[in-house]
């Protein structure tokens, strides 16, 4: 079993209306339907009555390794009041890294967010093929890899219908509460946003802001990509512009969630 090395590429999703453990179960089933396989390893938090308690860091308490070889194992763990499923190691989760084990995982959030919001869920894979030096030296390999990542991400969006999601490199997708605390996010350069989640006015503002980027209607919203390897047209926008636009999206999600909570 070869675990991914950095830089890590992350395919992440946020759901406001589905409990994290239900979302993990749904994602596992979706990945199994797409030929992903269990490696036999999962990681959990363990403690008396711990499953229903809030938490922020996925490594606190310390992760314990547990055997997961079937969906029945997943169901058993999810029903255990003294366990909280955090990670499931799988092969072929992204459909892009056949030689590397990938990690389906809850993502950490701030301590303040833990009592108010849900954890995004991500798939961690090895992303060196899209790193600057490697992609310049091996553009054909980077193109093939990026195409598979884009296809798996948008395919999962169609089935999962998250509120939003993103493909990021060495950057964890934030929950809305944490975006309220600090909207300076670089998550929203290659991302999906649901129209019903963000609302028509903000949705159209995002579309207009990213008019130079690749856009594709997916599920209830739109996939927007500003990185040439993560869309079929090879569309790219300058990094400094992309980062400024990403912060705008972070602010819109933060304001949207704050408005809903009033």
HELIX and SHEET records of a PDB file:
HELIX    1   1 UNK A   20  UNK A   33  1                                  14    
HELIX    2   2 UNK A   50  UNK A   52  5                                   3    
HELIX    3   3 UNK A   71  UNK A   79  1                                   9    
HELIX    4   4 UNK A  113  UNK A  115  5                                   3    
HELIX    5   5 UNK A  128  UNK A  130  5                                   3    
HELIX    6   6 UNK A  132  UNK A  137  1                                   6    
HELIX    7   7 UNK A  139  UNK A  160  1                                  22    
HELIX    8   8 UNK A  176  UNK A  181  1                                   6    
HELIX    9   9 UNK A  195  UNK A  198  1                                   4    
HELIX   10  10 UNK A  200  UNK A  209  1                                  10    
HELIX   11  11 UNK A  228  UNK A  230  5                                   3    
HELIX   12  12 UNK A  239  UNK A  261  1                                  23    
SHEET    1   A10 UNK A  64  UNK A  68  0                                        
SHEET    2   A10 UNK A  37  UNK A  46 -1                                        
SHEET    3   A10 UNK A  83  UNK A  91 -1                                        
SHEET    4   A10 UNK A 102  UNK A 106 -1                                        
SHEET    5   A10 UNK A 121  UNK A 126 -1                                        
SHEET    6   A10 UNK A   8  UNK A  14 -1                                        
SHEET    7   A10 UNK A 164  UNK A 169 -1                                        
SHEET    8   A10 UNK A 190  UNK A 194 -1                                        
SHEET    9   A10 UNK A 221  UNK A 225 -1                                        
SHEET   10   A10 UNK A 214  UNK A 218 -1                                        
END                                                                             
